Each structure stands twice: as C-alpha cells, then as structure tokens.
Amino acid sequence: MTGFLQNTFNGLVSGAFYALLALGLAVIFGMLRVVNFAHGAFYMLGAFGAYVLLSEAGVPFWAALVIMPVGLGLLGMALERAFIHRLTRLDPLYNFLLTFGLTLILQDLVKLRYGVQSSPYATPSALSGSVDFGIFDFPTYRVFILGFAVAVCVGVWWVLTRTRIGMVVRASTERPELTRAFGINVGRWVTPVFGFGIGLAGLAGVLAAPMRAVNPLMGADLIIVVFAVVVIGGLGSIFGSVAAGFGIGLVQAWGEAYLSQFPIVSQTIVFIVMAVVLLWRPAGLFGREEAPA
C-alpha cells in the first residue's frame, strides 16, 4: 500500500509538469491553431535561466520563479509579432516548421554557451527535507511542486471562467470562429495569449530546475509526451489538457512501477493510451468533434 501511494504521489508530481506545459500548449493552439514545437525549448530556457540567475547573479529561486516566466512571456510575445503572426494565414505546417527551427536554434545557442553537460541547481533551503505523511515520507520540494501547480491551474481556471477578459480568452481559445461571429476581435488577444502560454512553459522549467538535470535537451525529452497529453485531453481544451496531464503522470508512474517486467509497454504506455483514446474519441477526451462540411 505504501509503495502504491508513493508511486501515485510521484505520478501526480510528474503530472503537474505535464499539466502546466499542456495548459500553455492548449491555449496557444486554441487561439492560433499553431502547434508550438518550441514549447519544450522555452521550458528548457526557464530552467537554464533560473540556473544562470543563481550562479552568475546570485538571484534566488523565489525571484527566478517570477522573473523567468515574465521574461519568457515577453520574449514569446515579441516572437509572435515578429514571425508567427506573419504565417498564421498560411498552412499550419509553416508555423510548425518555424517553431521546430526555433527549437534547434535555442538549443544550439545554449549548447554553445554552456555545453551539453547537466548543471546542478540546489533545492531552496526552505523546501529541503521531507514531509511525514504518516505511512511514508515525501520530499518537501515535490509536495511544493504539486501544490503550486494545482494552485496555478486553479488560478488560471478562475480567471478564465470568472472574469470577463478570461471568458473572452477562453471562448477565443475553444471556439474562435463562433467568438468572431459575435463581433469579438479575437486577433487582439493572440499575442498576449501566446506570451501567456510561453510563460507557463518557463514557469514549469524553473520548477523543474531543482528536481531534474538542467541541460539543453531537457525540453526535447519532454515535449513529445506533452503533445500526447494535449491530444488525449482534446486539442484546444483547457480543462482536458490539465486533466490529461495529471492522468498521464499517474499512468506513467504506475506503468513504470508495475509493468517494469514489460519494458516496451512501460516505456510506450502514454502512446498506447493516446491510440486507444483516439480510436474511441478522435477529438480527445474533452475535445469537440468538428462538424462535417
């Protein structure tokens, strides 16, 4: 029982990263219909930015937790206006190739400056140690990640469902054509929403820095699974992305723990789940079916 609870907690922590990244991807895809392949690179920049701020400027984790998401969000807005905006009326493949190329550029720039080796990032002293849950102990920092990610997701949900601006953004994300039909200028929200999605990726990267190896390829190792999460939840579905993120984290943790004797299954279980979901619901668990032309 103890082992199951520990595996479940580990799965929820992994799911917290998936949920934050998938939430950013969902709002970007919903608003722009752009598959942002560079999302993993911005996640990596969030982690590397926190590392550089600490090692070269002495900026602590708590400050980096604010500085990096805001800075990367502004960078994302600038990139959207300079490049992505120009291609939105063309085939979505062009923006996919653009963001793929951007990923390679960002990764190579980091490699050129810092090499390919992993860099350590110390856990904040206030979050060191472990929390006693009675039947097992769990690292304090991981408990913080889970609680913080849930708080962010709930906060985003509250803004999107309880404020006028949030409802406009949500409608523009999930039903852009219908929103335009009501006379709402969807275009004015494109750049801020893209920056917001990038900021979430940067936030996840800062949270990952003390827990995972900080290296130029850390985003590339994660982004494929995050794409699968978004597809499972439903492209453009905000709630679906978050729910699928935590769900896939649990499935991965349980698969690695209880299917380790079947390495092929445990390593590909996310994509097996994705295939089953798409066979059952092609639009994803919470996605909307496209009306036939």
C-alpha positions as CSV (number, residue, x, y, z in Angstrom):
1,M,0.0,0.0,0.0
2,T,2.8,2.4,0.9
3,G,4.5,1.7,-2.4
4,F,1.3,2.4,-4.3
5,L,0.8,5.7,-2.5
6,Q,4.4,6.8,-3.2
7,N,4.1,5.9,-6.9
8,T,0.8,7.8,-7.0
9,F,2.4,10.9,-5.5
10,N,5.3,10.7,-7.9
11,G,2.8,10.4,-10.8
12,L,1.0,13.5,-9.6
13,V,4.2,15.4,-9.4
14,S,5.1,14.4,-13.0
15,G,1.6,15.2,-14.0
16,A,2.0,18.7,-12.5
17,F,4.7,19.5,-15.1
18,Y,2.6,17.9,-17.9
19,A,-0.4,19.9,-16.8
20,L,1.4,23.3,-16.8
21,L,3.0,22.6,-20.2
22,A,-0.1,21.2,-21.8
23,L,-2.2,24.2,-20.5
24,G,0.2,26.5,-22.3
25,L,0.1,24.5,-25.5
26,A,-3.7,24.2,-25.3
27,V,-4.3,28.0,-25.1
28,I,-1.8,28.6,-27.9
29,F,-3.2,26.0,-30.2
30,G,-6.8,27.1,-29.5
31,M,-6.2,30.7,-30.2
32,L,-3.6,30.5,-33.1
33,R,-4.1,26.9,-34.4
34,V,-0.4,26.7,-34.1
35,V,1.4,23.5,-32.9
36,N,4.2,25.2,-30.9
37,F,7.1,22.8,-31.2
38,A,9.3,25.3,-29.4
39,H,7.3,24.9,-26.1
40,G,9.9,22.4,-24.8
41,A,12.7,24.8,-25.6
42,F,11.1,27.6,-23.6
43,Y,10.7,25.1,-20.7
44,M,14.4,24.4,-21.0
45,L,15.1,28.2,-21.0
46,G,13.1,28.6,-17.9
47,A,15.3,26.0,-16.1
48,F,18.5,27.4,-17.6
49,G,17.5,31.0,-16.8
50,A,17.0,30.1,-13.2
51,Y,20.4,28.4,-13.1
52,V,22.2,31.4,-14.7
53,L,20.5,33.9,-12.5
54,L,21.6,31.9,-9.4
55,S,25.1,31.0,-10.5
56,E,26.1,34.3,-12.1
57,A,24.0,36.9,-10.4
58,G,23.0,35.3,-7.1
59,V,19.3,35.6,-7.8
60,P,17.4,33.1,-5.6
61,F,14.9,30.6,-6.7
62,W,11.9,32.6,-5.5
63,A,12.8,35.6,-7.6
64,A,13.6,33.4,-10.6
65,L,10.1,31.9,-10.2
66,V,8.7,35.4,-11.2
67,I,11.5,36.8,-13.4
68,M,11.7,33.8,-15.9
69,P,8.0,33.3,-16.7
70,V,7.5,37.1,-17.2
71,G,10.7,37.5,-19.2
72,L,10.0,34.5,-21.4
73,G,6.4,35.6,-21.8
74,L,7.5,38.9,-23.2
75,L,10.0,37.2,-25.4
76,G,7.2,34.9,-26.7
77,M,5.1,37.9,-27.5
78,A,7.9,39.5,-29.4
79,L,8.5,36.3,-31.4
80,E,4.8,36.0,-32.2
81,R,4.6,39.5,-33.6
82,A,7.8,39.2,-35.5
83,F,7.5,35.8,-37.0
84,I,4.5,33.6,-36.1
85,H,1.9,36.3,-36.8
86,R,3.1,36.5,-40.4
87,L,2.4,32.9,-41.1
88,T,-0.9,32.4,-39.4
89,R,-2.9,32.7,-42.6
90,L,-0.8,30.0,-44.3
91,D,-0.9,26.3,-43.9
92,P,-0.2,25.4,-40.2
93,L,2.7,23.3,-41.3
94,Y,4.7,26.5,-41.9
95,N,4.4,27.6,-38.3
96,F,5.2,24.1,-37.1
97,L,8.4,24.2,-39.2
98,L,9.2,27.7,-37.9
99,T,8.8,26.6,-34.2
100,F,10.8,23.4,-34.9
101,G,13.6,25.5,-36.3
102,L,13.4,27.9,-33.4
103,T,13.8,25.0,-31.1
104,L,17.0,23.9,-32.8
105,I,18.3,27.5,-32.7
106,L,17.6,27.9,-28.9
107,Q,19.1,24.5,-28.1
108,D,22.2,25.2,-30.0
109,L,22.7,28.6,-28.5
110,V,22.5,27.2,-25.0
111,K,24.9,24.3,-26.0
112,L,27.4,26.8,-27.5
113,R,27.5,28.8,-24.2
114,Y,27.1,26.1,-21.6
115,G,27.9,22.8,-23.3
116,V,25.8,19.7,-23.2
117,Q,26.6,18.6,-19.7
118,S,23.9,18.7,-17.0
119,S,24.2,21.5,-14.4
120,P,23.0,21.1,-10.8
121,Y,20.5,23.5,-9.2
122,A,20.2,23.4,-5.4
123,T,16.8,22.9,-3.8
124,P,15.8,26.1,-1.9
125,S,16.7,25.7,1.7
126,A,13.1,26.4,2.8
127,L,12.0,23.4,0.8
128,S,14.6,20.9,1.7
129,G,13.9,17.8,3.8
130,S,10.8,15.7,3.7
131,V,7.1,15.8,4.8
132,D,5.9,13.0,7.0
133,F,2.5,11.7,5.8
134,G,2.3,9.0,8.5
135,I,2.9,5.9,6.4
136,F,5.6,7.4,4.2
137,D,7.8,10.4,3.8
138,F,7.9,12.5,0.7
139,P,10.4,15.3,-0.4
140,T,9.1,18.7,0.6
141,Y,10.1,20.2,-2.7
142,R,7.9,17.7,-4.6
143,V,5.0,18.5,-2.3
144,F,5.5,22.1,-3.1
145,I,5.6,21.5,-6.8
146,L,2.3,19.6,-6.7
147,G,0.6,22.2,-4.5
148,F,2.0,25.1,-6.6
149,A,1.0,23.6,-9.9
150,V,-2.6,22.9,-8.7
151,A,-2.8,26.4,-7.4
152,V,-1.7,27.8,-10.8
153,C,-4.1,25.6,-12.7
154,V,-7.0,26.6,-10.4
155,G,-6.0,30.3,-10.6
156,V,-6.0,30.1,-14.4
157,W,-9.3,28.3,-14.4
158,W,-10.8,31.0,-12.1
159,V,-9.5,33.8,-14.4
160,L,-10.9,32.1,-17.5
161,T,-14.3,31.3,-16.0
162,R,-15.0,34.2,-13.6
163,T,-13.6,37.3,-15.3
164,R,-14.8,39.0,-18.5
165,I,-11.4,39.0,-20.1
166,G,-10.9,35.4,-19.1
167,M,-14.2,34.3,-20.7
168,V,-13.3,36.2,-23.9
169,V,-9.9,34.4,-24.0
170,R,-11.5,31.1,-23.2
171,A,-14.1,31.5,-25.9
172,S,-11.5,32.6,-28.4
173,T,-9.3,29.6,-27.5
174,E,-12.0,26.9,-27.6
175,R,-14.5,28.4,-30.2
176,P,-12.6,31.0,-32.2
177,E,-14.9,31.1,-35.2
178,L,-18.1,31.4,-33.0
179,T,-16.4,34.1,-31.0
180,R,-15.6,36.1,-34.1
181,A,-19.3,35.7,-35.2
182,F,-20.3,37.6,-32.1
183,G,-18.2,40.5,-33.2
184,I,-15.3,40.0,-30.7
185,N,-11.9,40.9,-32.1
186,V,-10.0,37.6,-31.5
187,G,-6.9,39.0,-33.1
188,R,-6.2,41.4,-30.3
189,W,-5.8,38.5,-27.8
190,V,-3.4,36.4,-29.9
191,T,-0.1,38.0,-28.8
192,P,-0.9,38.1,-25.1
193,V,-2.2,34.5,-25.1
194,F,0.9,33.3,-26.9
195,G,3.1,35.1,-24.3
196,F,1.0,33.6,-21.5
197,G,1.4,30.1,-22.9
198,I,5.2,30.6,-23.2
199,G,5.3,32.0,-19.6
200,L,3.7,28.8,-18.3
201,A,6.4,26.8,-20.1
202,G,9.0,29.0,-18.4
203,L,7.4,28.5,-15.0
204,A,7.4,24.8,-15.4
205,G,11.1,25.0,-16.3
206,V,12.0,27.0,-13.2
207,L,10.1,24.4,-11.0
208,A,12.0,21.6,-12.8
209,A,15.5,23.0,-12.2
210,P,16.0,21.8,-8.6
211,M,14.4,18.4,-9.4
212,R,15.7,17.5,-12.8
213,A,19.1,17.8,-14.6
214,V,19.4,21.2,-16.2
215,N,20.6,20.6,-19.7
216,P,19.9,21.9,-23.2
217,L,17.9,18.8,-24.2
218,M,15.6,18.6,-21.2
219,G,12.8,20.1,-23.2
220,A,13.2,17.8,-26.2
221,D,12.9,14.8,-23.8
222,L,9.6,16.0,-22.5
223,I,7.7,17.8,-25.3
224,I,6.7,14.6,-27.2
225,V,4.9,13.3,-24.1
226,V,3.3,16.7,-23.6
227,F,2.0,16.7,-27.2
228,A,0.4,13.3,-26.5
229,V,-1.2,14.8,-23.3
230,V,-2.8,17.6,-25.3
231,V,-4.1,15.2,-27.9
232,I,-5.6,12.9,-25.3
233,G,-7.2,15.8,-23.4
234,G,-8.5,17.3,-26.7
235,L,-6.8,19.9,-28.8
236,G,-7.6,23.4,-27.6
237,S,-9.5,22.1,-24.5
238,I,-8.1,23.9,-21.4
239,F,-9.7,21.6,-18.8
240,G,-8.9,18.5,-20.9
241,S,-5.2,19.4,-21.1
242,V,-4.9,19.8,-17.3
243,A,-6.9,16.7,-16.5
244,A,-4.9,14.6,-19.1
245,G,-1.7,16.0,-17.7
246,F,-2.3,14.7,-14.2
247,G,-3.8,11.5,-15.6
248,I,-0.9,10.6,-17.8
249,G,1.5,11.4,-14.9
250,L,-0.3,8.7,-12.9
251,V,-0.4,6.2,-15.8
252,Q,3.3,6.6,-16.4
253,A,4.2,6.2,-12.7
254,W,2.1,3.1,-12.3
255,G,3.3,1.7,-15.6
256,E,7.0,2.1,-14.6
257,A,6.3,0.6,-11.2
258,Y,4.1,-2.3,-12.0
259,L,4.9,-3.1,-15.7
260,S,8.7,-2.9,-15.4
261,Q,8.9,-6.6,-16.5
262,F,7.4,-5.5,-19.8
263,P,9.8,-2.7,-20.7
264,I,8.3,-2.0,-24.1
265,V,4.8,-1.5,-22.6
266,S,6.1,0.7,-19.7
267,Q,8.1,2.9,-22.0
268,T,5.3,3.4,-24.5
269,I,2.2,3.3,-22.3
270,V,1.5,7.0,-22.9
271,F,1.3,6.5,-26.6
272,I,-0.8,3.3,-26.2
273,V,-3.3,5.4,-24.1
274,M,-3.3,8.0,-26.8
275,A,-4.0,5.5,-29.6
276,V,-6.9,4.0,-27.5
277,V,-8.4,7.4,-26.8
278,L,-8.2,8.5,-30.4
279,L,-9.8,5.3,-31.6
280,W,-12.7,5.9,-29.1
281,R,-12.9,9.7,-29.4
282,P,-10.9,11.2,-32.3
283,A,-11.3,14.7,-30.8
284,G,-9.8,13.6,-27.5
285,L,-11.5,13.1,-24.1
286,F,-12.7,16.7,-23.8
287,G,-12.3,18.0,-27.4
288,R,-15.2,18.9,-29.6
289,E,-15.9,17.0,-32.7
290,E,-15.6,19.0,-35.9
291,A,-18.9,19.4,-37.8
292,P,-18.8,17.8,-41.2
293,A,-18.5,20.2,-44.1
